[in-house]
Amino acid sequence: MFEKITNAPPDPILGLADSFNADPRDCKINLGIGIYMDETGNTPILNTVKKAEQHLLDHEKTKNYLGIDGLKKFAACTQDLLFGRAHPILMDKRARTAQTPGGTGALRIAADFVTKKAGVKRVWLSRPTWPNHNQIFSSVGLQIVDYDYYDAEHHRLNFTAMLNSLEKIQPGDLVLFHGCCHNPTGIDPTKEQWEVLAEFIKKKGGLPIFDFAYQGFGRGLEEDAEGLRIFSQKHAEFMVCSSYSKNFGLYNERVGACTIVAGDDKTAEAALSQLKTIIRATYSNPPAHGGAIVETILIDDILRNDWEKELTDMRQRIQRMRQLFVQTLKEKGANQDFSFIIDQKGMFSFSGLKTEQVLRLREKFGVYAVNSGRVNVAAMTLNNMVPLCEAIAAVI
Ligand code: LMR
């Protein structure tokens, strides 16, 4: 049976990491996969994570299974981060959170849940979006529809076109938003635009779902939750798939969360019970270690404070690299205006490089970016900036 199976195409992001690792050139630069690097080009383990791990090593008494929905305090801390402490949704017990293997795990069980338990048939995704969204939602049989998002000519959000496409939403359609730091464009709606969107989706009867993987990487922990919190004032029901890969640097621990918000406590509890049947049939219960690290940090005032400082340092370094990238491109003679990159948010920049330029960068200079022109600004350093910008100037 298996001899009929042909090769699947490599993953557009993770496949790139494999090609990068196989590239023997010393000068190679990896701007593909979204991981944070420090000024020395390493992806560090945060000090607060190390401290939490030491605490766990000293105090952990069992490796028994977690419950299907994971750690209880982890769930409470996640809700505090999403909505802010003592938010009415939390006071009214309208939210339930399951700890999941990464943000991808959260999205997959959310997709399964809305399809099997809530009768959702279609999902709206921004064009462009993170390529894995398409795979996740089509894997559960949902029809995928795109909504306009990006104005490539002016490097900004095309809000009018976005609303025009969302006009075609049918009641009960799932509509996915990137909570902050839109991947791949780095362009988020403004506060006013979030207000309009929240009202608009409510009027159309759509079910909002937030992919919230970069909280703290855009403007700050609270600021980055702006859109989500605006929706939470206007919508009785929605879902949030959040990730701790980036903001705690816990990439390979696979730690994320799937949060369901419902109209009341009883409905939320019933929804969680159904979500748990999906989890049980998918991975049974989540791995403990990453969730325990996050919980240990978030429940301890000192660790939490120190973590926020580490997160701020990461965010500020990325912002400095944005500035330096634009300035160095200019110095190296790149004959285009790249200043729009300074205002983009999060790890990524949609550079405007065309696929053939990206391929030439890879082949000639060992600079790896996603074919769409997305570059990971968080992988730029003082050391690689000059060769990187020289290579870009050469291909454009
Ligand atoms: C990315 O977009 O590079 C990250 O979210 C990593 C991934 O899993 O694709």
Boltz pocket constraint, residues with backbone or C-beta under 6 A from the ligand:
constraints:
  - pocket:
      binder: B
      contacts: [[A, 13], [A, 14], [A, 32], [A, 33], [A, 34], [A, 35], [A, 130], [A, 132], [A, 183]]
      max_distance: 6.0
